[in-house]
């Protein structure tokens, strides 16, 4: 059991850095979703409009959840990054 512990810790450290690119896709997705709705991309189809609304809603939920974690300083290992992210998203 103790031999597995360093492997688990190493995996969690490496996954921390691989999550950031995926984490940044949510704000980008929200921007694209809003641009799609404002620009009426696919507005003649109610299915496309519903898909854009669902996509943008999920993005906003993820951004709000990450802001919540940044407010508690649990989003990253560096409190300065959490503070920076919270100020950018909160304004």
DSSP file (Angstrom, degrees, kcal/mol; ACC not computed):
  #  RESIDUE AA STRUCTURE BP1 BP2  ACC     N-H-->O    O-->H-N    N-H-->O    O-->H-N    TCO  KAPPA ALPHA  PHI   PSI    X-CA   Y-CA   Z-CA
    1    1 A X    >>        0   0    0      0, 0.0     4,-0.8     0, 0.0     3,-0.8   0.000 360.0 360.0 360.0 -43.3    0.0    0.0    0.0
    2    2 A X  H 3>  +     0   0    0      1,-0.2     4,-0.7     2,-0.2     3,-0.2   0.777 360.0  61.1 -69.9 -24.0    2.7    2.5    0.9
    3    3 A X  H 34 S+     0   0    0      1,-0.2     4,-0.5     2,-0.2    -1,-0.2   0.772 102.6  52.3 -71.0 -24.7    4.5    1.8   -2.4
    4    4 A X  H <> S+     0   0    0     -3,-0.8     4,-2.0     1,-0.2    -1,-0.2   0.734  92.0  76.5 -81.3 -22.8    1.4    3.0   -4.3
    5    5 A X  H  X S+     0   0    0     -4,-0.8     4,-2.4     1,-0.2     5,-0.2   0.909  92.3  48.7 -60.9 -47.7    1.3    6.3   -2.4
    6    6 A X  H  X S+     0   0    0     -4,-0.7     4,-2.6     1,-0.2    -1,-0.2   0.876 110.8  53.2 -60.6 -33.2    4.1    8.1   -4.2
    7    7 A X  H  > S+     0   0    0     -4,-0.5     4,-2.2     2,-0.2    -1,-0.2   0.914 109.4  47.6 -65.9 -41.5    2.6    7.0   -7.5
    8    8 A X  H  X S+     0   0    0     -4,-2.0     4,-2.2     2,-0.2    -2,-0.2   0.909 113.1  48.3 -65.2 -42.3   -0.7    8.5   -6.6
    9    9 A X  H  X S+     0   0    0     -4,-2.4     4,-2.1     2,-0.2    -2,-0.2   0.915 111.5  49.8 -65.6 -42.3    0.9   11.8   -5.5
   10   10 A X  H  X S+     0   0    0     -4,-2.6     4,-2.3     1,-0.2    -2,-0.2   0.896 110.7  50.3 -63.1 -40.0    2.9   12.0   -8.7
   11   11 A X  H  X S+     0   0    0     -4,-2.2     4,-2.4     1,-0.2    -1,-0.2   0.900 109.7  50.1 -65.4 -39.8   -0.2   11.4  -10.8
   12   12 A X  H  X S+     0   0    0     -4,-2.2     4,-1.2     1,-0.2    -1,-0.2   0.879 111.3  49.3 -68.3 -35.2   -2.1   14.2   -8.9
   13   13 A X  H  X S+     0   0    0     -4,-2.1     4,-0.9     2,-0.2    -2,-0.2   0.907 114.1  44.6 -68.1 -40.9    0.8   16.6   -9.4
   14   14 A X  H  X S+     0   0    0     -4,-2.3     4,-1.2     1,-0.2     3,-0.3   0.855 110.4  54.4 -72.9 -32.8    1.0   15.9  -13.1
   15   15 A X  H  X S+     0   0    0     -4,-2.4     4,-1.4     1,-0.2    -1,-0.2   0.782  97.2  67.1 -71.1 -24.8   -2.7   16.0  -13.6
   16   16 A X  H  X S+     0   0    0     -4,-1.2     4,-0.7     1,-0.2     3,-0.2   0.918 104.8  42.2 -59.4 -42.9   -2.8   19.5  -12.0
   17   17 A X  H  X S+     0   0    0     -4,-0.9     4,-0.5    -3,-0.3    -1,-0.2   0.777 112.1  53.7 -77.0 -26.8   -0.9   20.9  -15.0
   18   18 A X  H  X S+     0   0    0     -4,-1.2     4,-0.6     1,-0.2    -1,-0.2   0.679 102.3  59.9 -81.3 -15.5   -2.9   18.9  -17.6
   19   19 A X  H  X S+     0   0    0     -4,-1.4     4,-2.6    -3,-0.2    -1,-0.2   0.771  87.8  73.8 -79.9 -26.1   -6.2   20.3  -16.2
   20   20 A X  H  X S+     0   0    0     -4,-0.7     4,-2.1     1,-0.2     5,-0.2   0.898  93.8  50.1 -60.0 -43.9   -5.3   23.9  -16.8
   21   21 A X  H  X S+     0   0    0     -4,-0.5     4,-0.6     1,-0.2    -1,-0.2   0.919 115.3  44.3 -61.1 -39.1   -5.7   23.8  -20.7
   22   22 A X  H >< S+     0   0    0     -4,-0.6     3,-0.7     1,-0.2     4,-0.5   0.865 110.6  55.9 -69.7 -34.1   -9.1   22.1  -20.2
   23   23 A X  H >X S+     0   0    0     -4,-2.6     3,-0.9     1,-0.2     4,-0.5   0.861 104.1  53.5 -64.8 -36.6  -10.0   24.6  -17.5
   24   24 A X  H 3X S+     0   0    0     -4,-2.1     4,-1.3     1,-0.2    -1,-0.2   0.645  92.7  73.3 -75.5 -14.3   -9.4   27.6  -19.8
   25   25 A X  H <X S+     0   0    0     -3,-0.7     4,-2.7    -4,-0.6    -1,-0.2   0.771  85.8  66.1 -71.0 -23.5  -11.7   26.2  -22.4
   26   26 A X  H <> S+     0   0    0     -3,-0.9     4,-2.2    -4,-0.5    -1,-0.2   0.957 103.5  41.6 -66.5 -50.3  -14.8   27.1  -20.3
   27   27 A X  H  X S+     0   0    0     -4,-0.5     4,-2.1     1,-0.2    -1,-0.2   0.902 116.9  50.0 -63.0 -36.6  -14.3   30.9  -20.4
   28   28 A X  H  X S+     0   0    0     -4,-1.3     4,-2.4     1,-0.2    -2,-0.2   0.911 110.1  50.8 -64.9 -41.0  -13.4   30.7  -24.1
   29   29 A X  H  X S+     0   0    0     -4,-2.7     4,-2.7     1,-0.2    -2,-0.2   0.869 108.1  52.3 -63.1 -37.3  -16.5   28.6  -24.7
   30   30 A X  H  X S+     0   0    0     -4,-2.2     4,-2.6     2,-0.2     5,-0.2   0.910 109.4  49.2 -65.4 -41.7  -18.7   31.1  -23.0
   31   31 A X  H  X S+     0   0    0     -4,-2.1     4,-2.3     2,-0.2    -2,-0.2   0.926 113.8  45.6 -63.1 -44.1  -17.3   33.9  -25.2
   32   32 A X  H  X S+     0   0    0     -4,-2.4     4,-2.4     2,-0.2    -2,-0.2   0.908 112.4  51.7 -65.4 -41.7  -18.0   31.8  -28.3
   33   33 A X  H  X S+     0   0    0     -4,-2.7     4,-2.1     2,-0.2    -2,-0.2   0.907 111.2  46.4 -62.3 -42.7  -21.5   30.9  -27.1
   34   34 A X  H  X S+     0   0    0     -4,-2.6     4,-2.9     2,-0.2     5,-0.3   0.908 111.7  51.2 -66.7 -40.7  -22.4   34.5  -26.4
   35   35 A X  H  X S+     0   0    0     -4,-2.3     4,-2.6    -5,-0.2    -2,-0.2   0.892 109.9  51.2 -62.0 -37.9  -21.0   35.6  -29.8
   36   36 A X  H  <>S+     0   0    0     -4,-2.4     5,-2.3     2,-0.2     4,-0.3   0.900 113.1  44.0 -66.1 -40.4  -23.1   32.8  -31.4
   37   37 A X  H ><5S+     0   0    0     -4,-2.1     3,-0.6     3,-0.2    -2,-0.2   0.907 117.0  44.9 -72.3 -40.4  -26.3   33.9  -29.7
   38   38 A X  H 3<5S+     0   0    0     -4,-2.9    -2,-0.2     1,-0.2    -1,-0.2   0.890 115.7  47.5 -69.2 -38.5  -25.7   37.6  -30.3
   39   39 A X  T 3<5S-     0   0    0     -4,-2.6    -1,-0.2    -5,-0.3    -2,-0.2   0.464 107.8-127.6 -81.5  -0.6  -24.7   37.0  -34.0
   40   40 A X  T X 5 -     0   0    0     -3,-0.6     3,-1.6    -4,-0.3     2,-0.7   0.870  36.6-177.6  56.6  41.7  -27.7   34.7  -34.5
   41   41 A X  T 3 <S-     0   0    0     -5,-2.3    -1,-0.2     1,-0.3    -2,-0.1  -0.613  75.4  -3.0 -71.5 114.4  -25.6   31.9  -35.8
   42   42 A X  T >  S+     0   0    0     -2,-0.7     3,-1.6    -3,-0.2     7,-0.4   0.748  86.8 147.0  76.3  25.3  -28.1   29.2  -36.8
   43   43 A X  T <   +     0   0    0     -3,-1.6    -2,-0.1     1,-0.3     6,-0.1   0.694  60.9  69.0 -68.7 -18.1  -31.0   31.2  -35.5
   44   44 A X  T 3  S+     0   0    0     -4,-0.2     2,-0.5     1,-0.1    -1,-0.3   0.610  95.0  64.2 -76.8  -8.8  -33.3   29.8  -38.2
   45   45 A X    <>  -     0   0    0     -3,-1.6     4,-2.0     1,-0.1     5,-0.2  -0.962  68.1-157.5-115.9 123.6  -33.1   26.4  -36.4
   46   46 A X  H  > S+     0   0    0     -2,-0.5     4,-2.3     1,-0.2     5,-0.1   0.796  95.0  58.2 -68.1 -26.5  -34.5   26.1  -32.9
   47   47 A X  H  > S+     0   0    0      2,-0.2     4,-2.1     1,-0.2    -1,-0.2   0.896 106.6  47.1 -69.0 -39.7  -32.3   23.0  -32.3
   48   48 A X  H  > S+     0   0    0     -6,-0.3     4,-2.4     2,-0.2    -2,-0.2   0.916 112.6  49.6 -67.3 -42.6  -29.1   25.0  -33.0
   49   49 A X  H  X S+     0   0    0     -4,-2.0     4,-2.2    -7,-0.4    -2,-0.2   0.918 111.0  49.3 -61.8 -43.5  -30.3   27.9  -30.8
   50   50 A X  H  X S+     0   0    0     -4,-2.3     4,-2.4     1,-0.2    -1,-0.2   0.876 110.0  51.8 -63.6 -37.4  -31.1   25.4  -28.0
   51   51 A X  H  X S+     0   0    0     -4,-2.1     4,-2.7     2,-0.2    -2,-0.2   0.910 109.5  49.0 -65.8 -42.1  -27.7   23.8  -28.4
   52   52 A X  H  X S+     0   0    0     -4,-2.4     4,-2.5     2,-0.2     5,-0.2   0.905 111.9  49.3 -63.6 -40.6  -26.0   27.3  -28.1
   53   53 A X  H  X S+     0   0    0     -4,-2.2     4,-2.4     2,-0.2    -2,-0.2   0.926 113.4  45.8 -64.3 -44.7  -28.0   28.1  -25.0
   54   54 A X  H  X S+     0   0    0     -4,-2.4     4,-2.4     2,-0.2     5,-0.2   0.919 113.4  49.8 -64.1 -43.5  -27.1   24.7  -23.4
   55   55 A X  H  X S+     0   0    0     -4,-2.7     4,-1.9     1,-0.2    -2,-0.2   0.921 113.9  44.7 -60.9 -46.2  -23.4   25.1  -24.3
   56   56 A X  H  X S+     0   0    0     -4,-2.5     4,-2.4     2,-0.2    -1,-0.2   0.876 111.9  53.0 -68.4 -38.1  -23.2   28.6  -22.9
   57   57 A X  H  X S+     0   0    0     -4,-2.4     4,-2.2     2,-0.2    -2,-0.2   0.925 109.2  48.2 -63.6 -45.3  -25.1   27.7  -19.7
   58   58 A X  H  X S+     0   0    0     -4,-2.4     4,-2.1     1,-0.2    -1,-0.2   0.904 111.3  52.0 -62.1 -40.9  -22.8   24.8  -19.0
   59   59 A X  H  X S+     0   0    0     -4,-1.9     4,-2.3    -5,-0.2    -2,-0.2   0.915 109.6  48.3 -61.2 -43.9  -19.8   27.1  -19.6
   60   60 A X  H  X S+     0   0    0     -4,-2.4     4,-2.6     2,-0.2    -1,-0.2   0.872 109.2  53.2 -66.8 -36.0  -21.2   29.7  -17.1
   61   61 A X  H  X S+     0   0    0     -4,-2.2     4,-2.2     2,-0.2    -1,-0.2   0.911 110.8  47.2 -63.5 -41.0  -21.8   27.0  -14.5
   62   62 A X  H  X S+     0   0    0     -4,-2.1     4,-2.1     2,-0.2    -2,-0.2   0.890 112.3  49.0 -67.8 -39.2  -18.2   25.9  -14.8
   63   63 A X  H  X S+     0   0    0     -4,-2.3     4,-2.2     2,-0.2    -2,-0.2   0.914 112.0  49.2 -66.0 -41.6  -16.9   29.4  -14.6
   64   64 A X  H  X S+     0   0    0     -4,-2.6     4,-2.1     1,-0.2    -2,-0.2   0.893 110.7  50.6 -64.9 -39.2  -19.0   30.1  -11.6
   65   65 A X  H  X S+     0   0    0     -4,-2.2     4,-2.0     1,-0.2    -1,-0.2   0.893 110.6  48.5 -65.4 -39.1  -17.8   26.9   -9.9
   66   66 A X  H  X S+     0   0    0     -4,-2.1     4,-2.3     2,-0.2    -2,-0.2   0.873 109.6  52.7 -69.6 -35.3  -14.2   27.8  -10.5
   67   67 A X  H  X S+     0   0    0     -4,-2.2     4,-2.2     2,-0.2    -2,-0.2   0.898 107.3  53.1 -63.6 -39.8  -14.8   31.3   -9.1
   68   68 A X  H  X S+     0   0    0     -4,-2.1     4,-1.1     1,-0.2    -2,-0.2   0.926 110.3  46.4 -60.2 -45.4  -16.2   29.7   -6.0
   69   69 A X  H  <>S+     0   0    0     -4,-2.0     5,-2.7     1,-0.2     6,-0.6   0.871 110.8  52.9 -66.5 -36.2  -13.1   27.6   -5.6
   70   70 A X  H ><5S+     0   0    0     -4,-2.3     3,-1.2     1,-0.2    -1,-0.2   0.869 103.9  56.9 -66.3 -35.2  -10.9   30.7   -6.2
   71   71 A X  H 3<5S+     0   0    0     -4,-2.2    -1,-0.2     1,-0.3    -2,-0.2   0.814 110.5  43.9 -65.3 -29.3  -12.8   32.6   -3.5
   72   72 A X  T 3<5S-     0   0    0     -4,-1.1    -1,-0.3    -3,-0.2    -2,-0.2   0.380 113.7-120.9 -92.3   2.5  -11.9   29.8   -1.0
   73   73 A X  T < 5S+     0   0    0     -3,-1.2    -3,-0.2    -4,-0.2    -2,-0.1   0.857  84.4 111.8  58.9  38.7   -8.3   29.7   -2.4
   74   74 A X      < +     0   0    0     -5,-2.7    -4,-0.2    -6,-0.1    -5,-0.1   0.258  45.1  88.5-120.2   9.0   -8.6   26.0   -3.3
   75   75 A X  S    S+     0   0    0     -6,-0.6     2,-0.3    -8,-0.1    -5,-0.1   0.908 101.4   4.1 -75.5 -42.1   -8.5   26.4   -7.1
   76   76 A X  S    S-     0   0    0      2,-0.1    -1,-0.1    -7,-0.1     6,-0.1  -0.786  75.7-107.2-133.2 177.1   -4.8   26.1   -7.4
   77   77 A X  S    S+     0   0    0     -2,-0.3     2,-0.6     1,-0.1     3,-0.1   0.630 102.7  72.3 -81.4 -12.9   -1.8   25.5   -5.2
   78   78 A X    >>  -     0   0    0      1,-0.1     4,-1.6     2,-0.0     3,-0.7  -0.906  67.2-157.8-107.4 113.9   -0.8   29.1   -5.4
   79   79 A X  H 3> S+     0   0    0     -2,-0.6     4,-2.5     1,-0.2     5,-0.2   0.810  93.2  61.2 -60.8 -29.1   -3.0   31.6   -3.6
   80   80 A X  H 3> S+     0   0    0      2,-0.2     4,-2.5     1,-0.2    -1,-0.2   0.883 103.4  49.9 -65.1 -36.6   -1.8   34.4   -5.8
   81   81 A X  H <> S+     0   0    0     -3,-0.7     4,-2.9     2,-0.2     5,-0.2   0.913 111.1  49.2 -66.9 -42.1   -3.2   32.6   -8.9
   82   82 A X  H  X S+     0   0    0     -4,-1.6     4,-2.7     2,-0.2    -2,-0.2   0.916 112.2  48.1 -62.1 -42.6   -6.5   32.2   -7.1
   83   83 A X  H  X S+     0   0    0     -4,-2.5     4,-2.1     2,-0.2    -2,-0.2   0.926 113.2  47.5 -64.1 -44.8   -6.6   35.8   -6.1
   84   84 A X  H  X S+     0   0    0     -4,-2.5     4,-2.2     2,-0.2    -2,-0.2   0.936 113.9  47.0 -60.5 -48.1   -5.7   36.9   -9.7
   85   85 A X  H  X S+     0   0    0     -4,-2.9     4,-2.8     1,-0.2     5,-0.3   0.915 111.4  51.5 -62.4 -43.8   -8.4   34.6  -11.2
   86   86 A X  H  X S+     0   0    0     -4,-2.7     4,-2.1    -5,-0.2    -1,-0.2   0.879 111.0  47.7 -61.2 -38.6  -11.0   35.8   -8.7
   87   87 A X  H  X S+     0   0    0     -4,-2.1     4,-0.7     2,-0.2    -1,-0.2   0.888 113.9  46.8 -70.7 -38.1  -10.4   39.4   -9.5
   88   88 A X  H >< S+     0   0    0     -4,-2.2     3,-0.5    -5,-0.2    -2,-0.2   0.947 120.0  37.6 -68.5 -47.9  -10.5   38.9  -13.2
   89   89 A X  H 3< S+     0   0    0     -4,-2.8    -2,-0.2     1,-0.2    -1,-0.2   0.847 114.0  56.6 -73.9 -33.3  -13.7   36.8  -13.2
   90   90 A X  H 3<        0   0    0     -4,-2.1    -1,-0.2    -5,-0.3    -2,-0.2   0.604 360.0 360.0 -77.1 -10.5  -15.3   38.8  -10.4
   91   91 A X    <<        0   0    0     -4,-0.7    -1,-0.2    -3,-0.5    -2,-0.2   0.474 360.0 360.0 -97.8 360.0  -15.1   42.1  -12.2
